[in-house]
């Protein structure tokens, strides 16, 4: 089975153009997308951004709070055209200035196949915090299980390529595959040594068919998209 996944940090502080973002998702025929920096009924975005981003196409929508913000909440969201059959969210034990979180879902695809997905946004402050958060993700993915697994999001791994080594042990990098790194963060930052901070990682049971960065001015991040292939026999 072929599937198109994406990750996109929508930069809610910029007051997202949700209509154009939804059009972007549909133009690129994305089946499941993980979103970061999502406001929910805050003062600066006093509306349901997740519902607006989903439109009519993404029937299954999940928001997870990383922290309260401006009389509302701020965190991650996942949109899917396929039904969610299991869901869990965690707040990381280790965080920087802002609390960070991850959401874990199991989604039933066609032919009764199941895919386990983590959508997350790691801290920017230090390598050590990000490594601890990565450990938490791996522990939760192991507990949740599933043959076909994906970890996606804004990892903020901006200091060195070696930051990815922990996650690379059991997963394939889309951004960084064959040492081709896509600069997903769009704006210069003197504290960042690398701009390839958004990624989609897949288990070795999944074939990475194509990785594409969609350049856009809708956020300070570009959208990262992958096409994957899952063996028809994998239903766990």
C-alpha positions in Angstrom: 0.0 0.0 0.0 1.2 3.5 -0.9 0.7 6.3 1.6 1.7 10.0 1.7 2.7 11.5 5.1 3.9 15.0 6.0 5.1 17.1 8.9 4.6 20.8 9.2 5.4 23.4 11.9 2.6 26.0 11.3 4.1 28.8 13.5 0.9 29.8 15.2 2.6 33.0 16.4 2.3 34.3 12.8 -1.5 33.8 12.7 -1.7 30.9 10.3 -3.6 31.1 7.0 -5.5 27.9 7.6 -7.4 28.0 4.4 -4.2 28.1 2.3 -2.6 25.5 4.4 -5.5 23.1 3.9 -5.2 23.8 0.2 -1.5 23.0 0.3 -2.2 19.6 2.1 -4.8 18.7 -0.5 -2.7 19.8 -3.5 0.0 17.4 -2.4 -2.6 14.6 -1.6 -1.4 14.1 2.0 -3.1 11.2 3.8 -1.8 11.9 7.3 0.0 15.0 8.6 1.6 15.9 11.9 1.5 19.6 12.9 3.4 21.5 15.5 3.1 24.9 17.2 -0.7 24.7 17.0 -2.9 27.1 19.0 -6.3 26.1 20.3 -8.6 28.9 21.3 -5.9 31.3 22.4 -6.1 35.1 22.4 -4.0 35.4 19.3 -5.9 32.7 17.5 -9.3 32.6 19.1 -10.6 29.8 17.0 -10.3 26.1 16.3 -7.2 25.9 14.1 -7.3 22.1 14.0 -10.8 22.1 12.6 -9.9 24.8 10.0 -6.8 23.0 8.9 -8.6 19.7 8.6 -11.4 21.1 6.4 -13.7 18.4 5.0 -10.9 16.1 3.9 -9.4 15.0 7.2 -12.1 13.3 9.1 -9.9 12.3 12.0 -8.3 15.1 14.0 -6.4 15.0 17.3 -4.9 17.9 19.3 -2.6 17.4 22.2 -1.7 20.2 24.7 1.9 20.9 25.4 1.1 23.8 27.6 -1.6 26.4 28.5 -1.2 29.6 26.5 -3.1 32.9 26.4 -6.3 31.5 27.9 -6.2 28.5 25.6 -3.8 25.7 24.7 -0.7 25.2 22.5 0.7 22.0 21.2 0.6 19.4 18.4 -2.1 18.1 16.1 -2.5 15.2 13.8 -4.9 15.0 10.8 -5.8 11.7 9.1 -8.0 10.5 6.3 -7.9 7.1 8.0 -9.5 6.1 11.3 -7.6 6.3 14.5 -8.0 3.2 16.6 -5.6 3.9 19.5 -4.3 7.2 21.0 -1.9 8.3 23.7 -0.2 11.6 24.5 2.6 12.4 26.9 4.3 15.5 28.3 8.0 15.0 28.2 9.7 14.6 31.6 12.6 16.7 30.3 11.8 20.1 28.8 13.4 23.5 28.3 11.7 26.9 28.7 8.4 25.5 27.2 6.9 22.2 28.1 6.9 19.8 25.1 4.8 16.8 24.2 4.3 13.9 21.9 1.2 12.2 20.6 1.0 8.5 19.6 -1.6 7.1 17.4 -2.4 3.8 15.7 -4.3 4.2 12.4 -6.1 1.6 10.5 -5.3 1.8 6.8 -6.8 -0.1 3.8 -6.8 -3.9 3.8 -6.9 -3.9 7.6 -3.3 -2.7 7.9 -2.2 -0.7 11.0 0.5 2.0 11.3 1.8 3.5 14.6 2.7 7.1 14.4 4.3 9.6 16.8 4.0 13.3 16.2 6.2 15.5 18.3 8.1 18.8 18.8 11.3 18.6 20.7 13.0 21.4 22.8 15.4 23.8 21.2 17.5 24.6 24.3 20.1 21.7 24.3 21.2 18.5 22.8 20.9 16.8 26.2 17.2 17.6 26.6 16.5 16.4 23.0 18.3 13.1 23.6 16.2 12.5 26.8 13.0 13.3 24.9 14.0 11.0 22.1 14.5 8.2 24.6 11.0 8.8 25.9 9.6 8.5 22.4 11.5 5.3 21.8 10.3 3.8 25.1 6.7 4.7 24.3 6.9 3.4 20.7 8.2 0.1 22.1 5.3 -0.2 24.5 2.6 0.7 21.9 4.2 -1.6 19.4 3.1 -2.4 15.8 5.1 -3.7 12.9 5.0 -0.4 10.9 6.1 2.7 12.8 6.7 6.3 12.0 8.1 9.2 14.1 7.6 12.7 12.7 7.8 16.3 13.7 10.0 19.2 14.4 13.0 17.7 16.3 15.0 20.9 16.6 18.2 18.9 16.1 20.2 21.9 14.9 23.7 21.4 16.2 25.1 18.3 14.4 24.1 15.4 12.3 25.2 13.1 15.2 22.1 14.1 17.1 20.1 11.7 14.9 22.2 8.6 15.9 19.9 7.5 18.7 16.8 7.5 16.5 18.6 6.0 13.5 19.3 2.8 15.3 15.8 1.4 14.5 14.4 3.9 12.0 15.2 5.3 8.6 15.6 9.1 8.2 13.6 10.7 5.3 15.4 14.0 5.8 19.1 12.9 5.6 18.5 9.7 3.6 21.6 9.0 1.6 23.1 12.1 3.3 20.8 14.4 1.5 19.7 17.0 4.0 16.7 19.4 3.3 16.8 22.8 4.9 13.3 22.8 6.4 13.7 25.8 8.7 13.5 28.9 6.5 14.9 31.7 8.6 18.6 32.4 9.5 19.4 31.9 13.2 22.9 32.4 14.5 22.4 29.8 17.2 21.6 27.1 14.7 24.3 25.1 12.9 21.8 23.1 10.8 18.4 23.9 9.4 17.4 20.3 8.7 15.3 20.1 11.8 12.0 18.6 10.5 12.0 14.9 9.8 9.9 11.8 9.2 11.5 8.5 10.4 10.1 5.1 9.4 10.7 1.6 10.7 12.7 -0.9 8.5 9.4 -2.6 7.5 8.5 0.4 5.5 9.9 1.4 2.2 10.8 5.1 1.7 9.8 5.8 -1.8 10.2 9.5 -2.1 11.0 12.5 0.1 10.1 16.0 -0.9 10.4 19.4 0.7 7.6 21.8 -0.2 8.8 25.4 0.0 6.2 27.7 1.3 5.9 31.2 2.9 3.0 30.1 5.0 5.3 29.4 8.0 8.9 29.8 9.0 9.2 26.0 8.2 8.8 24.3 4.9 6.6 21.3 4.7 8.3 17.9 4.5 6.5 15.1 2.6 7.2 11.4 2.1 5.7 8.7 0.0 6.0 5.3 1.7 5.1 1.7 0.8 3.9 -0.8 3.3 3.9 -4.5 2.4 0.3 -5.7 1.9 1.0 -8.6 4.3 1.7 -6.3 7.3 -1.5 -6.0 9.3 -0.1 -5.6 12.9 
